[in-house]
Amino acid sequence: MRTMSVTVSIKVKKEVVELAEKMVLYGLAKSRSHALNLMIEKGLGEVREEVAFWDRVYRKVEELRKRGFTLSHGGLNKLLEEVRGR
């Protein structure tokens, strides 16, 4: 099954583009776009794990809030307010 591609325009550091170009030069990627996708995918697992962790934290905090607990220190309350504001 082939995944649909979507074109986006982003700015990246020059060194990232140079790395992508070397990946193409050495046959590690078919194109700069392919190289950038490979870079993203290799780092995606770590990002997914971090987001999953915060999803669990958020759900637990909401569970506690529904039970009447209040958060008063540690900055988690502020963090959750910022997340809700997005």
Secondary structure as UniProt FT lines:
FT   HELIX           14..25
FT   TURN            26..27
FT   HELIX           32..66
FT   TURN            67..68
FT   TURN            74..75
FT   HELIX           76..85
//
